[in-house]
Amino acid sequence: MKLFTLPNLFTGMNLMCGIIAIVFTFAGRIDVAPWLLLVAAIFDFFDGMLARKMNLSGELGKQLDSLADVVSFGLAPGFIMMVVLVLCLHGDAPFYINDFASNTHFELQNWMNSVFYSAPNGLQNGSLYLPFIALLIPFFSMFRLAKFNIDDRQSDAFIGVPTPLNTIFFMFFPFVLQSEFSAIQLYPSSYSWLLNEYILSGIVLLMSLLLIAELPLISLKFKHFRWRDNEYRYSLLVGSCILIFSLFVWSIPLIVFLYLIISLIEVRIKKNKQNEIQS
């Protein structure tokens, strides 16, 4: 059994990107950590493709992939969203220092001193511990990945939101906080929905549950690049590109919603075709 094949090395790079992202997160650098997770997603996309092209698919690669994914697309986004929630504990005035990274580091250290050393910070105890709800992301990601490994229905499609897509969705929040840093300082009331820790906690819970939901979704991995059998994937790619060039960082949640909508359309069309054949 070969351990260090090229696909397995790509999986290892996925894992390393996730670990480094966690290190950056706890240094307050949630402006850098999401980029590392995007690189991890690229490695995750190509390791399976390389394994199929090189005829190296096997049980070892599947297990390594899940172990790497639970770090890069479970733990890392969970910790990043924990820090985002820490920033939102002050409501519509989360930024005191005129630099996003420095402000994040300052707020994270204050929060950790309050939680672990009982240092006063003016927050109520209920709000103080709310960021821990972000750990639902790695919790449900673990079950999602284990379910994927043993679910025969997910060979050509997904049942539930895949962990890399879930991670990309959550990376919207640190990206937009950084990109809108100056605007939030000047017009905090305009971003009150984004800075509400209870709204974000509800989003964390919803997206975590969608990981294990019995929701049929199209697979994002190409077995070939012909139009036939890939029309929905290509439609998603074209729509995503249009959104990215039009809305930049604000396109991220819309791309995730577009993916869900296209998947539901595909499922409905397939069911209609099956009903026609049976009738």
N, C-alpha and C positions, 0 to 999 in steps of 0.2 A: 504494500500500500504506500503510494507516494504522498508525502505530506506537502512538500513545497512545490506544488505545481503552480503554473501561472495563474489559473483561476483562484486557487487558494491564497496566493500572495495578494491578489486583488481584494479578496475577502479580509485578509489581514490588514491591508491599508484602510479598508472601511473601518475596522475596529480601532486602529490607531488614530484616525481622524476623530472618532467619537471620544476617545480618551482625552486627546488634546483639547477638544472642545469643552469637556468638563473642567479641565484645569483652567482654561481661559474664563469659563463661566464663574468659577469661585474666586477669580481675581477681579471680577466685576466687568470683564471685557465681553459683554453680550453683544457688542458691535462686531466682534471677530468670530466668536463661536459659531454663529449660524452659517457663516461661509464654510467653515470646516465640515459642517454637516451636509451642506450641498455637495462638497467634494466627496464625502462618504457615500452619498446617494449615487454619484456617478460611478464610483467603484462598485457599488452594489448592483448597479444596472449591468455593468460589463462583466462581472465575474460569472454570472449565469450564462451569458451569451458566449463567453470564451469556453466555458465548460462544455456547452453543447457543440460548438464548432470544433473543439479539439477532442471530442468524444471522451471527456473526463468527468462526466456527471456521475455522481455516486452518493452514497449515504454520508460519507465523511464531509463532502462539500456542503451537503444540506445542513448538517449539524453545525459546521463552522459558520455558515451563513447566518443561522439563527442566533448563535452566540454573539456574533459581531453586531447583528441588527438590534439585539436587546440593549446593547450599550449605545450605539449610534442613534437609534431611532426609538429608544425607550428611556434610558437613564438621562442621556444628554438633553433631549428636548424637555424632559420633566424638570431638570435642574434649571434650565434656561427660563422656563415659565415660572418657576419658583422665584427667580430673581425679578422677573417682570412684575409678579404680584407684589413683591416687596416694594418696588417703586410705586405701585399704585396704592399702597396703604395710606399715603398722605392725600388721597383724593385728587382734587384738581390742581394740586401744587406739588408735583413730585420732584421738581428740579430746583436745586438751590445753588449749584455750582455751574458755571458757564462752560462746561465740557461734559459731554455725555458719559464717557468712560470714567472720569474722575467722580462725577456725581453718583454713578451706579456703584462704584467701589465704596464710596462714603456711606451710602444708604444701606448697602449690603452688610458692611461692618457694624453699623449701628443696630441693624436688625439682629444680627448674630449675637452681639453683646447683650441685647435685651432678652433674647430667647435662652441663651445658654449661661448667661452670667447675671441675669435679672437687673441689668442696667436700665434706668428709667428713660423712656422715649416719648411719653405722652399718648401712646396707643392703648386701646382697650385690649384686654387679654384675648378676646374673641378674634379681633382683627389681627393680633400679633401672630397667631398660629395659622391663619388662613392660607398663607403661601404653601403650606404642606399639602394642600389639596392637589397641587401639581404632581405629586407623586403617584396619583392615579394613572398618569400617562405610562410610566414604566410598568406599573402593576398590570394594567390591561394589555399592554404591549407583549408582556411575557405570555399571557394566555393566547393572544392573537397568533404569535409566532409558533407556539406549541400546537395550536389547532391547525395551522396551515401545514405543518409537517406531516400530519396524519390524516388530513381530510382529502380524500380522493377527488372530491368535486372541484378542487382548486388547482387542478393541473393546467387548465386553459383559461381560467377566470378566477376572480377573487370572491370570497364570501366575507363581507366586512371590509372596512377601509384598510388598505395596506399601511404598515407602519411608516415607510418612507414618505408617503403622501401626507399622512397625519403630521409627521415632523415638519414637512414643508409648510403646511398650514400654520402651525404654531410659530414658525420662524417669521411670519408676518409681523408679529407683535414687537420683537426687538428691532426688526428692520424699520418699522414705521415710527417707533419711539425715537430711534436715532435720526431718521431722515426728517422728521417733523420736530426735532428738538427745540429749535428756536421758536417755531410757531406755537408750540405748546406753552413755552415760557410767556409769550406775549398774549395768547388767547386761550388760556386753559379751559374756559367754559365750552369752547367749541369742540374739545376733545374729551368731554366728561364721560361719554360712553366708553371710550378707549381706556380711561383711567379709573374705571369703576371696578374695584376688586371683586365685587359680587357678580357682576356680569361676566368677567373673565373666568371666575370660578365655575359659573354655569356652563360656559363654553368648554372649559377643560373637561367637565363631567360628561357633556354631550358627545364630544369628539372621542373621549375614551371609551364610552359605551358603543359608539359606532365601530370601533375596532373589532368587537366580537359579535356585532349584530348579524343576523341572518339576512344580509343585504347583498344580492348578487351584483358584482361590479366587473367591468372589463379589465383584463390583464393589461399592464402597461409594457410588457415585454414582447418584442417582435420575434417570431420564429422565422419569418422571411419579410421582405420589404415590398412585396407586390401589393397592389391596391385591394385585391380580393381578400377577404377575411381581415383586412386591416383598415377598412374604411372609417370605422369609429375611432380608431387610434389616430389616424391621420387628421380626422376632423378635430379631435381634441388638440393635436399639436398645432394645427393652423389657428384654431380659436385661441389657444394659449399665447401664441406669438403675437396675435393682434392685441390681446389684452396687455401683454407685457410692454409692447412698444407704445401703447396708448396711455396706460395708467401706472407703469413702472411697479413700485413696491405694492401699490394698492391693488394690483392685479392678482396677488397671491390667493386670497380667499375666494375670489371670483373664479379662478382656475379650478380650485377644488370643487366649488359648486357646479361648474361646467362639467367636470368629470362625473359627478354624481348624476347630473341630468342626462348626459349622453349614455351613461350606463343604464339608466332606467329606460331610456328610449330603446336601446338595443335589446334589453330583456323583453320589453313589450312587443317589439317587432318579431322576435324569435318565437314568443309564445303564440302570436297570431298565426305565424307560418306553420307551427306545429299543429295548431287547431285546424287549420285548413287541410293539412295533409291527413289528419285523423278523420276529418269529416268527409 
